[in-house]
Every structure is written in structure tokens, then in C-alpha cells.
Amino acid sequence: MSSTTVIDLRRIAKQLGLPEEGVLAAVQLIDEGNTVPFITRYRRDQTSGLDELQLRSITGAVGKARQLADRKQTILRTIEGQGKLTPELREEIDAAENTKVLEDLYLPFKPKRLSLAEQAKQKRLEPLAQEIIAADSQAADLEKRAADFVDDDSGVATAADALLGVGHIIADLFSTRADVRQRLRKLLFQKARLRSLRIETPGKALTKTAKHFRDYFDFDEHLQKVPPHRVLAMNRGERAKVLRVRVEGPTEEIQTIVDELVIPTDHPHADFLKGCCRDALSRLILPSLEREVRREMTDASEEHAIAVFARNLRNLLLQPPVAGRIVLAIDPGFKSGCKAVVLDSCGNPLARDILHVVGKVEQKTAAAARIVELVREHGCNVIAVGNGTAGREVESLLSELIVGDLQEHNVAYVIVNEAGASVYSTSQYAREELPDFEAAYRGAVSIGRRLLDPLSELVKIEPANIGVGLYQHDVKARHLHASLDAVVEGCVNYVGVDVNTASPALLRYVAGLNQAVAKGIIDWRAAKGPFTSREQFREVPGFGDAAFVQAVGFLKISEGTNPLDATRIHPESYQV
């Protein structure tokens, strides 16, 4: 987040409702290269006790403020290079509080493609446009004055052609007026409605995809009242070419506002300018503002969806582990049967089999007998059942067994969310951990381990594949991954990691570490055995001083030479 751009941190503190001194200290610490988990746990005294979520909100706000400041500098340089930068314009640009206002100010100076207005300027019609706007006496008779600009070489064959080109120039000038855009933007957010209609294809029946969007075939709601899930649903329907979505504002009020802003009272060519206003609105201003409004609604909806996903993911990752139990994990299935794996208290597979719970009575009876046999043979305390296909049938069988043949064994069953288990079963992590298992059995192992230690198992799966989000496939992948990775990082560092048992997937989320250092830790353990002191971390390739400071407090050694190495106490405080 380092930057030389100067921003107002006091304003950011006020916007976020956080203590000024805490925000200033947090930004300084982050700019120095400290991670959010490290600052949260070990520098709370400097940040006035800011928690992880507050620190991440500061990081996001400061990043946006610096992007805005950098954009201002780029725009100022561009306009200055055109020789059009005035002290008043510089002051307005410096005072812009958001990108919308800033881009409105920049619009008249923005390099344009060959638009109708640019083509008219190339035909040397701009002087006539300026005369009309200024109500110059030379242009008192428009038809007569326009005839002076007829030029076959330039493509202006008649006075009507000249006035058409002039109208395009004036419409373009009106469309770049910052005051017009800001006033209409405000009006749209206050009074516009979001409307969607079905795109009908004559002679074609309603497709299966189209049926998913029935609720939006004739939908109309005020912009301020449309919930995020509906915005994302309509966006999806539009991409599927099932829906046509529009932002509809109060037309008459819009036209009245523009006329008042751009046409002076008693202007001799008011009717001509009103025509230019209508053209500017229909062709330039409203389509641009509609795209802007839709984009802003989509961004807000995506932020909401990501926040919901992040909250659900955090709750899932921080579920309490079921420690010290021997688990019978069952991945339900119909045709190919249910994959059953027995795991010891550390998650290591002890036995596996296929159970046919659905089908002939003989198969169901054999499956029940095999479940009882596995429980008795290995002393299973709990049975973990995936919530996928055939899960209800397996649950029904287990309910009968628990009050029947398994009653004396005091066994319970738990339904486990198996989302992402199939992704894990074919991943590199799964192939390295369970090289002798087929993919189907690996899924069952993952289900059982999710019960034993949810955090350690779920970090092996891309967060987006865990399936606890709202319209997760409709949001920007980069933003989703960044937010979810931050959640996983926060959870891992909140709980801490036993460095002698943690997998590479878990270690890479420790503050200050990356994939290469995590692999280095695993290689060091394989070559030299368990770590006995935190100082040994320095022997791992890539584990430099900076990484040591950030990560060491989150890496615990349960049976080391120093009892403090098994705690969250940072080595910098051992002498206290």
C-alpha cells in the first residue's frame, strides 16, 4: 500500500468513524510492510485497539483515496498539456471528493474518438456553434448564416447540413457540462426506476434458462429499493440474452432541468438549443448516466454479495473442531454407492469400503451390517455424512441403526457440508496426501476431516468453491478472491498454527509467509524432524527477518525447548 501521494487521513478517520490517531498509526504500520493480522494482535497499543475488520476497512479506504489522488494528478497533467488548465479548474479538481465528480470535470478535455461532434468540427462548423450559443448578432438569421458555411469540399452541401453539424457540436458541449451531469445523476438516484422485460423471440418456446428469470419478465422497482440479489439476477438474465434491463427516469422533469441549466432566458435561438438538448439527452447524457447508475448498483450489489460470502465463510472456518474422535465418514451416492472411510483422531485413514444404501433390500441390509462392523472394529464415536445426493437415505439408515444395532456404542451422526469436496479430491493437495486413494474416497476423507478440524481441511480448497456465497459466480473474481483470502488469512492467524503438524495449505495463510516459505517449512521438517525452537525458523530458506517478525507469533511449537514457543506470545516480549 506504499505511496508518495498525499491524502487526508483525518477525513478517512471521520468517514469510518474511527479514532484519528489509530488510523494514522495503522496506515504508517501498513506502509512499513506489516500485515493486518500482525498489527491486530501485536500492535493494538499503537492503533488504539483497532480490530482486523477495522484495519481492513482502513486499507480499502486509503487505497481508494490514493487512487483518486493519483487520478487527479494524471488529469491535471493532461489538461495542463493541452494548455487549458485554469486556476479555477485546478481548484475544482483538487476539491473533487469522488471519481464521479472528478470524471465530470475532466470530460470536456478528455480525448474523444471520431464522434459526430468531432466530424462537424473537422468541417469547420465550430465558429457557427459558438455564435449561436453566444447569441451573436451575426447568427440572428440561422438559415442565412448557415448558408455561409456551405462547402462541398468539406461535405457541407446545404445550410441544413451545416445546422445539423452545429447541433451535434452543441449537443456534445451540453453533454460534457459537469453541472448538468451532477444534477441529473442526483435526480436519477432519487426518482428513477429499474425496469426489466423479457426479450421475446417469435416462434420460440420459453427455454429452460429463461424460466429461471420468470420473476423479471416484467419487473419495475425504484432504484433505491432494489435489493442486491435482484440486481445480480437481472444482470445474469441480461448476459443470457433473456432480459432487457433499463433505468427509466422522469423524462419531462429531466428535460426541464437541462433546459434551465443550459439555455439562457430569452435566448433568440431557444428552440434550436432545445432540440440540441433533446439530442444530447437521448444520445449522450442519459445512456452514459444509465451505464454509470447500473455500474454503481452492480458494484454495491457485488460488495454486499462478497460481504455475505465472507461472513458465512468465516463462520464456517471457525466452527469448533471435534477433537479426539474416531470418525466414520460417508460420501453418499446413488448409482456408484456411498464411499465410506474410517479416520483416526488425527484424520489418517484406517479403512474404506463402498456401501449401497439405495437399491435392493439385500444391498441395504449388507450396507447396514458393514456400517455396524466398521464402527465396532475401529471404535468409531461419530459418523460424518455429506449433505449431497443420497444424503437423506443414508441419514434414514443411520437413524435406524443408532436406536438399534449401534445403541450400545453411543454413536452419533453429523451432517457435514460437502461443498468443494469433489474439487479437493482431484486437487494436487489430495494427490500428495492420499496417493493410494481414488478421487471418490478422497472426497469422503475430506468430509470426515471437516468434522475433525474444519479450518485445517477447508483451507485446502479455493474459498469460492466452498459454496456459502450469494451469486458468487456473478461477482468479479479478483475482488472475490482477494476478500475471501483475507477472511481465510484472518481465521488462520486468529486460531494459530502448530508448525509441526500444519499442511502447506494452512501455512501459506500465516501472516508474512507465502507458498514457497510454506513448502520450505515442510521440507525442513522432512529433513530434520520437528521444530523444537522458534529460532530454527530462520534456517528455512526464504524465512528472513521480516517474515520472522510477522509470522513467528502465529506459529506454535507444542513440545519445544521453550514453553513460551507454544503460546501466542511474540519472542520480542519474552523478556517482559
Secondary structure, DSSP 8 states (H G I E B T S, - for coil): --------HHHHHHHHT--HHHHHHHHHHHHTT--HHHHHHH-TTTTTT--HHHHHHHHHHHHHHHHHHHHHHHHHHHHHHTT---HHHHHHHHH--SHHHHHHHHGGGS---S-HHHHHHHTT-HHHHHHHHTT-GGGSSHHHHHHTT-BGGGTB-SHHHHHHHHHHHHHHHHHT-HHHHHHHHHHHHHH-EEEEEE---TT----HHHHTTGGGTEEEEEGGG--HHHHHHHHHHHHTTSEEEEEE--HHHHHHHHHHHHS-TT-TTHHHHHHHHHHHIIIIIHHHHHHHHHHHHHHHHHHHHHHHHHHHHHHHHTS---TT--EEEEE--STT-EEEEEE-TTS-EEEEEEE--SSSHHHHHHHHHHHHHHHHHHT--EEEEESSTTHHHHHHHHHHHHTTTTGGGT-EEEEE--TTHHHHHTSHHHHHH-TTS-HHHHHHHHHHHHHH-HHHHHTTS-GGGS--SSSGGGS-HHHHHHHHHHHHHHHHHHH-EETTT--HHHHTTSTT--HHHHHHHHHHHHHH-S---GGGGGGSTT--HHHHHHHGGGEE-TT-SSGGGGSS--GGGTT-
